[in-house]
Amino acid sequence: MAKQVILVAQIFTGILLIGLVLLQGKGGGLGTAFGGSGGVYQSKRGVERIMLITTVIVAALFLALSIASVS
């Protein structure tokens, strides 16, 4: 029973995580990691910041559920 609850929660958080990543604004990608953009050091504000924090929390929850489902 507990494994089924973990599986359903993992599926839900996975779908939520995919949605959150797709909703985020387009960044510079890997090209900015090697000196492509001057706006790299700007802080995120407003909705972007909330989306970033929510994405990190959901990703951590998904990771925890994935580890819990293995053991």
C-alpha positions in Angstrom: 0.0 0.0 0.0 2.8 2.4 0.9 4.6 1.7 -2.3 1.5 2.6 -4.3 1.1 5.9 -2.5 4.8 6.7 -3.2 4.4 5.7 -6.8 1.3 8.0 -7.3 3.1 10.9 -5.5 6.2 10.3 -7.7 4.1 10.4 -10.9 2.3 13.6 -9.7 5.5 15.4 -8.8 7.2 14.3 -12.0 4.4 15.8 -14.1 4.4 18.9 -12.0 8.2 19.2 -12.4 8.0 18.9 -16.1 5.3 21.6 -16.2 7.3 24.0 -14.0 10.4 23.6 -16.2 8.5 24.2 -19.4 6.8 27.3 -17.9 10.1 29.0 -17.0 11.5 31.7 -19.3 14.0 30.7 -21.9 17.5 31.1 -20.6 20.7 31.3 -22.6 21.4 27.7 -22.3 24.9 26.2 -22.3 26.3 29.0 -24.4 26.0 31.5 -21.6 28.1 29.3 -19.3 31.1 30.1 -21.4 30.8 33.9 -21.5 27.9 34.5 -23.8 25.7 36.8 -21.8 26.2 39.9 -19.7 22.9 39.5 -17.8 24.0 36.3 -16.0 24.4 38.0 -12.7 21.1 39.7 -12.5 18.9 38.4 -9.7 15.5 36.9 -10.4 12.4 38.8 -9.2 8.7 38.4 -8.8 7.2 35.4 -10.6 10.5 34.1 -11.9 11.8 33.8 -8.3 8.7 32.0 -7.1 8.9 29.6 -10.1 12.6 28.9 -9.4 12.0 28.2 -5.7 9.0 26.0 -6.5 10.9 24.1 -9.1 13.8 23.4 -6.7 11.4 22.3 -4.0 9.5 20.0 -6.3 12.7 18.6 -7.7 14.0 17.8 -4.2 10.6 16.1 -3.4 10.8 14.1 -6.6 14.4 13.0 -5.7 13.3 12.0 -2.2 10.3 10.0 -3.5 12.6 8.3 -6.0 15.0 7.2 -3.3 12.1 6.1 -1.1 10.6 4.0 -3.9 13.9 2.1 -4.3 14.3 1.1 -0.7 
